[in-house]
Amino acid sequence: MALRAIRRKGTDERIIGISGADPLNLAGIVTPGERGPAIAANRIAFRDGVPIAARVAGTVQYLAPVAEGERPAVLAALRE
């Protein structure tokens, strides 16, 4: 029931970051694009479930268009 409520709610444009080694990191598996190395130091930033940036070996790679005003939030998600 709760999942249906979330689906109906729509998008909120929130940016979250997860570890590259997180089991929920499905970037490159379920979503288009390359699969990054599953290393704890790597991070992936998502906006509404879509990977938009990755930090791999200390280098930030943008995987989708990111507005200039949104970049600080993306970089913060990749640092956490």
Phi and psi in degrees as a GROMACS rama.xvg file:
@    title "Ramachandran Plot"
@    xaxis  label "Phi"
@    yaxis  label "Psi"
@TYPE xy
-64.8391  -35.9083  ALA-2
-64.4468  -39.2422  LEU-3
-63.0931  -40.0347  ARG-4
-63.5436  -39.7913  ALA-5
-65.8926  -42.7247  ILE-6
-60.987  -40.9632  ARG-7
-72.7957  -25.5971  ARG-8
-63.318  -32.9332  LYS-9
95.0366  -169.734  GLY-10
-90.378  153.927  THR-11
-124.122  3.41409  ASP-12
60.7665  20.1633  GLU-13
-73.149  142.391  ARG-14
-108.234  126.83  ILE-15
-127.522  154.3  ILE-16
-122.944  144.416  GLY-17
-133.827  161.39  ILE-18
-68.5263  148.228  SER-19
-63.9046  -21.8318  GLY-20
-92.7316  -1.10268  ALA-21
-64.9423  132.995  ASP-22
-59.9525  -21.8936  PRO-23
-83.477  -1.13943  LEU-24
-75.8901  95.1028  ASN-25
-104.744  14.5868  LEU-26
-61.9331  125.911  ALA-27
88.1663  -9.69881  GLY-28
-103.731  -57.002  ILE-29
-94.2452  -30.8362  VAL-30
-101.494  156.75  THR-31
-67.1751  157.071  PRO-32
111.851  178.617  GLY-33
-78.6726  153.543  GLU-34
-90.711  122.196  ARG-35
-78.1814  159.862  GLY-36
-61.1295  135.602  PRO-37
-82.327  71.6599  ALA-38
-118.33  137.133  ILE-39
-58.9194  -30.1888  ALA-40
-73.4421  -20.3528  ALA-41
-81.0377  148.938  ASN-42
-136.201  152.738  ARG-43
-124.401  134.949  ILE-44
-105.795  132.612  ALA-45
-118.253  144.942  PHE-46
-122.59  115.145  ARG-47
52.7565  41.4463  ASP-48
82.8962  0.973453  GLY-49
-108.039  126.898  VAL-50
-67.1654  127.606  PRO-51
-116.024  -21.3205  ILE-52
-157.163  156.041  ALA-53
-140.855  145.569  ALA-54
-111.252  110.884  ARG-55
-123.277  123.392  VAL-56
54.7405  37.4668  ALA-57
81.2091  -1.28356  GLY-58
-108.112  131.754  THR-59
-86.8078  129.546  VAL-60
-121.871  126.64  GLN-61
-88.2749  128.378  TYR-62
-101.045  -12.1274  LEU-63
-150.282  162.904  ALA-64
-60.8283  133.654  PRO-65
-129.69  124.463  VAL-66
-66.1689  150.099  ALA-67
-54.707  -42.1097  GLU-68
-70.442  -16.3525  GLY-69
-91.1537  -17.6548  GLU-70
-58.9707  -40.2805  ARG-71
-58.9813  -39.3699  PRO-72
-67.4071  -38.192  ALA-73
-65.478  -46.8061  VAL-74
-63.5221  -36.2013  LEU-75
-65.1121  -41.1641  ALA-76
-64.8076  -32.177  ALA-77
-79.5184  -16.1929  LEU-78
-89.1125  -28.8049  ARG-79
